[in-house]
């Protein structure tokens, strides 16, 4: 988010816009899982042990979870580069 602001301050509006749209895409993927599971997944990708969800996930969410996790990881990598993934 600070990079978006810095780009904007420097008049690099296209770069700021591109980064903003990438961030929105990531947030949509995170929010496609029930709260807070999507945010916990993103944190686990960064290497934080968040533990199991407190509420059970539905069968549909469990079925789609690997695909959504992969989307989140890919989108985080596109935004942050090599430094993003510190988990398996």
N, C-alpha and C positions, 0 to 999 in steps of 0.2 A: 504494500500500500504506500509506503514511503517512496518507493521507486516511481510510482505513478505521479505522486506529487512533485518529485524532483524533475521528472521529464516535463511536466506541465510548466514548472517554474522556468525551465530552460527553453521553453517554447517548442519543445519536441512533442507536439500534440499527437502526431500519428503514433509514436512509440507509447505514449501514455494511454491512448485509446486502445491500442493492441493489448497492452498489459491488463487494462481494465476488463476488456472482453474475455481474456483468458481467465482472469480471476472469477468473473461471473459464471463461466462455464464450469469451473471447479466447484463453486458453491452450489450450482444446480446438481452436480453429481453427489456432493456431500448430502444435500437435502433430499435426495431420492431415497435415502434410507431413513427410517424413523429416527426422530431426535431422541437421544444424542448419539445413536449408533454411527451415523455418518461422520460426525466430528471425532468420535473415539477412533474410528478407522483411520482418519487422516492423521491423527496424533500417533497412532501405532506405526504408520508408515514412516513417520519421522523418528521412530525409535523409542517412544514413550510407552511403557507398559500400562495400559488403561484397564486391564481386567475384563472379565466377561460382562455382557450387558445385564443390567439389573432386571429388566423386563424381558420375557421371552420374545424371540422374533417369530413372526408368522412363517408358515411353510413357504409362501411366495417370496418373502424377503430372504430366507435362507437359500432358496434356489437361485436368486439373482445376486446374492452377496458377492461371490467370486468375481463376476463380471463388473459389478459396480466398484469393488475394491481395485480392480485393475484399471478402470477408468480414472479413479481418483489418483492412483499412483502415477499413471501416465501424464495426467494433467499437471500434477505437482512437479513432475520431472520437467515438463515443458516450461513451466514458470521459473523454477528454481535451479534447474540443471543438476549436475552430478551430486550436489550437496543434499538433495532432498531425501533420498531413501537411505535410511540407516538400519532398517529391519530386514528380515529375510526376503 
